[in-house]
Amino acid sequence: MKARNVRYLRPGSVSAALRALQDAGPDAVPMAGGQSLLAALNMRLSSPTHIVDIGDLAELRGIDEADGVVRIGAATRHAEILRSPVIRNRIPLLCDVGAHIAHVAIRNRGTIGGSLAYADPAAEWPATMVALEARIIVASTRGERSIAAEDFFVGLLETALQPGELILRIEAPIPSPDMVTGFGELARRHGDFALVGLVVCTRIDQERLVAPRLVYLGCSDHARTAVHVMDALDKAHVPLADAMLYADALRQDMSPSDIPGLRGDTRMKMAEVLTRRVINSLTRPR
């Protein structure tokens, strides 16, 4: 199939991009890497009137740290995050997660802001940002606002972005020295969207989990904390012997739907297994 006719705009600055989005109205969409948008256009799953290309805006790229926070520009590519010394030294979890995103060609073009804005519940970045308690900084011609990642994702492929708004950057707090993190996912093939995935941030004291924060991929309609599982695992002794502590809680937090070739209850069992696998792979910081 071919995309419908669309007007293509390529502004030279963020302020010009915001004006273009405002002037074009609610059917305008920004494009950075285009790895999800272009496929949706060609399949006619998306039919915007205007595309505002922000992929080459230097203002939206780059990684730095200040005041205990790592800041990642929205147009920063997945591959740039994987190569960043700041990320590797301050939030290595992002390197672990980024290596599971699709394939090299897509990581070289796709952007973190695009992934967050698309809000696929099986994508890695949305769940990771919720687990890290990151904030999404967005802007429009009306000004900037900061949204907690937990509040940014509100439904299936739906975010708190308002018409005319653009993601500027992500601000992720640097984990404390006693924080440990883990990530795992199960997919049919490496690079495919996860059938089930899990991001964990927690502290471990005397072989017990302290205030664990768990966010699953592909098990609900949007990235959110698994509050019942978190309560069930708080103060749990590690390593976990089985799923007895959290199996019922897992079913309160999510109910994955059937997909072609895989039933929802099978995915729930996969989530049980993955939870124990990721939790038992955690090691206390030295």
Phi, psi and omega in degrees: 000163179240150178291154174291164176298138182213147178271129183257126180239141179228083183291158183263000180206166178295318180299321177292324178295319179294321177294320180296318179295321179294314184291326184283341176091186188292344180267015174265143178229141173280153177224131176247274177281330177076011186291330175263319185296315184296322177295319179295323178296313183293331177270000181058034171275344177225137182223066178289159176274331182224141169246126179253107186278114181247008189298333184256013180280111182299333180298337184258009182239158176116159182225130175210178179224147178196137175055042176076015182230137172265128181251129182237120178297145186298328182269012176289132184280154181306317182296327178292325176295318180296329182271352189286124174297326179298313179297314183298323184273329187258318180224071183299340176306323182295329176289319178298317182289313185301329181293344180264358182281111171046228183231171187305315183300320180286322178295333179285341182244322184293152183240156180292321179296321178297320179296317180293319181292325179289325171061040175291128183294345177263001180279154187282318187295317180304311180297321182294318181292326175294317180297323181277357184058043179284168175238142180255120181263120183238161181214156172215185177295347179273349181127188182258157169211155182248129183237128174297138181304325179300329182263348185287322182265120189239352180181184181297116181054032184229135180232178178277004177298136177260159178307134180088355181268152183224138174287127177268312184197168175244135178242110183249123179295139177290125182300147177294159183301335182267006179275138173240148183228156178210156180211144174200154175210156176242125180221160180296319177220151176301129182102340174287159172300144182293136168288321175211139176214165182208134171245132182233133170231127184200170167247155179234124180231119180052049177065022177234142178288139180236118178049055180293147178236116184239135176226126183263153173255141170073008184247357177210178186281348175201163182291126179200159180289144177271082192296323181288322177294320179300316178295319182294327184267349179298127183073010178288143179282136177245144007283152177285134181278326182202190183264010187302321184295327192236358185300313179293321180297324180299321181286341174281332184273335186202159175213084183301140182278162173292141174232163181307122177085001182205124180278154181298321181292332174291319178295325176296319177295322176298322178295322176301310182295317182294323179302310180295323181296313182290315180300318182285348177272351181289143175232146180293143177295146181269000000 
